[in-house]
């Protein structure tokens, strides 16, 4: 499937990899539905990309159902979905103040894992009745975002690593289920990407993190994530798999 002329959903579109993907899509003739809870920042991205800003809480079933319906009414059914919405708070399971509040763990799972599933279920349901786009019967592509923390979670990343591990484990069964409808499911597991979270750290910490990447010795650019998204979309044999985008980094315990 080629990008030009398609309709896409990008969640977490107000910043980081989501915003970079939205900009990349816009530059390649894709009509983008921008989903996020940060309405003010989302509107700015919409002006920049010509996309449609739709306030959406990925953890809420009705909110996602409404957002997918709104986009369908405005542009048509999205054949490309990129899940970038996520949070990454750092918290030990048992810290100096005692056990992590269960609500804090639940919130990370809710946003990162359940949110990705929520978008997937609604977007796939919308794609299924549509006509195939290719000779082999492809109807669409759903790409979620995990993390290298799914494999090498550090101390303080228990909730985050668990949520991203869930996304990794969701990929293959979802791809197998949707295969008969011609809908592919893929996941990208980024390493150290120059998103607002990392760029907000002191420069010496950023430099130290960049130096830990075997090659290239730098933080990843969010545009490199968007380029991988494009390749996944264009390469029909990529299905049911997780691709690490990490410069060969393997995270240490702390």
C-alpha positions in Angstrom: 0.0 0.0 0.0 1.3 3.4 -0.9 0.9 6.5 1.3 -0.4 9.1 -1.2 -4.1 9.5 -1.1 -4.7 7.5 2.0 -6.5 8.4 5.2 -4.7 7.8 8.5 -5.3 8.0 12.2 -2.3 9.1 14.4 -2.8 9.0 18.2 -0.6 11.0 20.5 -0.4 13.4 17.5 0.2 16.6 19.5 3.9 15.9 20.2 6.9 13.5 19.8 6.7 10.6 17.4 3.0 11.2 16.8 3.5 14.7 15.7 6.5 13.7 13.5 4.4 11.0 11.9 1.6 13.4 11.2 3.9 15.9 9.6 5.6 13.2 7.5 2.2 11.9 6.3 1.0 15.3 5.4 4.1 15.8 3.3 3.3 12.7 1.3 -0.3 13.4 0.5 -2.0 11.6 3.4 -5.1 13.0 5.0 -4.6 12.7 8.8 -7.0 12.4 11.7 -5.1 13.7 14.7 -6.2 12.1 17.9 -5.0 13.4 21.3 -6.3 14.8 24.6 -4.2 17.9 24.4 -6.5 19.9 22.3 -4.5 23.2 22.2 -1.3 21.5 21.0 -3.4 19.3 18.6 -4.9 22.4 16.9 -1.4 23.7 16.2 -0.4 20.5 14.6 -3.7 20.5 12.6 -2.9 24.0 11.2 0.6 22.9 10.3 -0.4 19.6 8.6 -3.9 20.4 7.3 -5.1 17.4 9.3 -8.3 17.2 11.3 -7.9 17.6 15.1 -10.2 15.3 17.1 -10.1 15.3 20.9 -9.8 11.7 21.9 -9.1 9.9 25.2 -7.7 6.5 24.1 -8.7 5.0 27.5 -12.4 5.7 27.0 -14.4 3.4 24.7 -17.0 6.0 23.8 -14.4 8.7 23.1 -12.5 6.4 20.6 -15.7 5.2 19.0 -16.9 8.8 18.5 -13.5 9.9 17.2 -13.3 7.1 14.6 -16.9 7.9 13.5 -16.1 11.7 13.3 -13.1 11.0 11.1 -15.1 8.6 8.9 -17.8 11.3 8.4 -15.2 14.0 7.6 -12.7 12.1 5.4 -13.7 8.5 5.1 -12.4 5.3 6.7 -8.8 5.4 7.8 -6.7 2.6 6.2 -3.6 3.5 8.2 -3.5 3.6 12.0 -0.4 4.6 14.1 -0.7 4.3 17.8 1.7 6.8 19.5 -0.3 7.9 22.5 1.5 6.9 25.7 2.9 7.9 29.1 6.1 6.9 30.8 6.2 7.8 34.5 9.1 6.4 36.5 8.3 4.7 39.8 9.7 1.8 41.8 7.4 -1.0 42.7 8.4 -0.4 46.3 10.0 3.0 47.0 11.1 5.0 50.0 7.5 5.9 50.7 6.2 2.3 50.4 4.5 0.4 47.6 3.6 2.1 44.3 0.0 3.1 44.4 -2.0 0.5 42.4 -3.8 3.4 40.6 -0.4 4.6 39.2 0.3 1.2 37.7 -3.2 0.8 36.4 -3.1 4.2 34.7 0.0 3.3 32.7 -1.5 0.0 31.5 -4.7 1.8 30.7 -3.1 4.5 28.5 -0.4 2.5 26.8 -1.9 -1.0 26.4 -5.6 -0.6 26.7 -5.5 2.6 24.8 -3.7 0.9 21.9 -6.2 -1.9 21.9 -9.1 0.5 22.0 -8.0 2.2 18.9 -7.1 -1.1 17.2 -10.6 -2.6 17.8 -12.5 0.4 16.5 -10.2 1.1 13.5 -10.2 -2.5 12.4 -13.9 -2.8 12.6 -14.2 0.2 10.3 -11.8 -1.2 7.8 -13.2 -4.7 7.5 -16.2 -3.9 5.3 -14.2 -1.7 3.0 -13.0 -2.7 -0.5 -9.4 -4.0 -0.7 -6.7 -1.6 -1.8 -4.4 -4.0 -3.5 -4.5 -7.1 -5.7 -3.6 -9.3 -2.7 -6.6 -8.0 -0.8 -5.0 -5.6 1.7 -7.5 -3.3 3.5 -5.3 -1.5 5.9 -2.3 -1.4 8.4 -2.3 -0.9 12.1 1.0 0.0 13.7 1.5 0.3 17.5 4.4 1.6 19.5 6.1 -0.5 22.1 9.6 0.2 23.5 12.9 -1.6 24.1 11.7 -1.5 27.7 9.4 -4.3 26.8 12.5 -6.5 26.6 15.0 -4.7 29.0 12.9 -2.7 31.4 15.0 -0.7 33.8 14.4 -0.3 37.6 11.5 2.2 37.9 10.0 1.0 34.6 7.9 -1.8 35.9 4.5 -0.3 34.8 5.9 1.1 31.5 7.7 -2.2 30.6 4.6 -4.2 31.4 2.4 -2.0 29.3 4.8 -2.1 26.3 5.3 -5.9 26.7 1.6 -6.2 26.4 1.7 -4.4 23.1 4.4 -6.7 21.9 2.3 -9.8 22.8 -0.8 -8.3 21.2 0.8 -7.9 17.8 0.9 -11.5 16.5 -2.6 -12.7 17.6 -4.1 -9.5 16.3 -2.3 -10.0 12.9 -3.5 -13.6 12.8 -7.1 -12.6 13.5 -7.2 -9.8 11.0 -5.4 -11.7 8.3 -8.5 -12.9 6.6 -9.6 -9.3 6.2 -6.4 -8.1 4.7 -5.4 -6.0 7.7 -1.8 -6.1 8.8 -0.7 -5.5 12.4 2.9 -4.3 13.2 4.7 -2.8 16.2 7.7 -0.6 16.5 9.8 -0.8 19.6 11.9 2.5 19.8 14.9 3.0 21.9 16.1 6.4 22.9 14.2 8.9 20.8 14.5 12.7 21.1 11.0 13.2 22.3 9.9 16.0 24.7 10.4 13.7 27.6 14.1 13.1 26.9 14.7 16.6 25.6 13.5 18.0 28.9 16.4 16.3 30.7 19.6 18.2 31.5 22.0 18.2 28.5 24.6 16.1 30.4 22.0 13.3 30.9 21.0 13.5 27.2 24.7 13.3 26.2 25.2 10.3 28.5 22.2 8.5 27.1 23.3 9.2 23.5 26.7 7.8 24.3 25.1 4.5 25.4 23.8 3.8 21.9 26.3 1.5 20.0 25.7 3.2 16.7 24.8 5.8 15.8 25.9 7.4 19.1 23.0 9.8 19.3 19.3 10.0 20.2 17.0 8.8 17.5 15.1 11.5 15.5 11.3 11.1 15.6 11.4 11.4 11.8 13.3 8.1 11.7 10.3 6.6 13.4 8.0 8.1 10.8 10.2 6.7 8.0 10.0 3.2 9.5 6.2 3.6 9.6 6.3 4.5 5.9 8.3 1.4 5.1 6.0 -0.9 7.0 3.0 0.5 5.1 4.7 0.0 1.7 6.1 -3.5 2.4 3.2 -5.9 2.4 5.2 -8.8 3.8 5.7 -7.1 7.1 3.0 -8.5 9.3 2.7 -9.7 12.9 6.2 -8.6 13.9 7.9 -6.1 16.2 10.8 -4.0 14.8 13.3 -2.5 17.2 14.4 1.0 16.3 17.2 1.5 18.7 20.8 1.7 17.3 21.5 -1.8 18.8 21.1 -0.5 22.4 20.3 -3.0 25.1 19.2 -1.2 28.3 21.0 -2.0 31.5 19.2 -2.5 34.9 19.6 1.1 36.0 
